[in-house]
Amino acid sequence: MTVPLSILDLATIAKGQSARDSLLGSVAMAQAAEAAGYTRIWYAEHHNMPSIASSATSVLIAHIAAQTNTIRLGSGGVMLPNHSPLTIAEQFGTLETLHPGRIDLGLGRAPGSDQNTMRALRRDPSAADTFPHDVLELQGYLTGPTRIQGVEATPGKGTNVPLYILGSSLFGARLAAQLGLPYSFASHFAPQALEDAVALYRREFQPSDQLAAPYVIAGVNVVAAPTGGEAQDLFTDAKRARVSAFFGQGSTFSDEEADMILDSPQGQQLMQMMRYSAVGSPEAVVEYLNEFAQHADADELIVAHQAPGTEARLQSVTLLAKAAGLS
């Protein structure tokens, strides 16, 4: 590989699985990724999604950190408008205190949910408007000096947990550039603005105490299997699962129903979200990822292994790592 590889683990609950099965699978994936030489694993905050078990992101990171030794772990990301900056500083300050040198804090401004769930979270609909200010407040709690006189994060102060700005538009790219922070683009599900956002970020980047030069992480979907045919079959299953996740409203479609939706305009639009997907034999996946890294002008790739079920995802994780020469 021409760039480091990391993993985005959504803690997906596959058909026939429980949330516990999914979380145990995330532990197994982290242990396999650590042994295989991946750089980091991030977990994303989503709410009210029956197919995703990573809603309590900091709790999941703590559990997995206790069962691994060296791999970096973090959020990809925490949706900061859902929380107070002080609370997140305390949570990630605690994680860094317990697992020094291993914790990342990726931040997004999307709700990670629908409108009803936003109300259930007690989120102010205008909270996203203060995202830049909240990032600075959070940074102050972790690095000092605090921006709220007389308020410190304990644990948190002085831990210098590295911040990353996540985004899928020019807004996040510009903010990351202005603050001198690394930028992670969600091209694994929102590919449209990838090239423009990365170009803007690199052009406008201002060095900071955390980062001297721009650093881009780009997301990409992966299904690696022993043969290309097996990988395509697994990818078909993954696409069907995505149809149920987006359109099923808590229920699961049959394969025939999912395929009909995939053939519809709505299904084609859903598949456009997965435009950047490396599917095939390990060698074919590595070739695609090297080309994508150049296309995205990325310093690192974060891959979402999309094969459904723990066993197939673990296979994808290990096959890709071996072909890429990570360990």
Secondary structure, 3 states (H helix, E strand, C coil): CCCCEEEEECCECCCCCCHHHHHHHHHHHHHHHHHHCCCEEEECCCCCCCCECCCCHHHHHHHHHCCCCCCEEEEEEEEHHHCCHHHHHHHHHHHHHHCCCCEEEEEECCCCCCHHHHHHCCCCCCHHHHHHHHHHHHHHHHHCCCCCCCCCCCCCCCCCCCEEEEECCHHHHHHHHHHCCCEEECCCCCCCCHHHHHHHHHHHCCCCCCCCCCCEEEEEEEEECCCHHHHHHHHHHHHHHHHHHHHCCCCCCCHHHHHHHHCCHHHHHHHHCCCCEEEECHHHHHHHHHHHHHHHCCCEEEEEECCCCHHHHHHHHHHHHHHHCCC
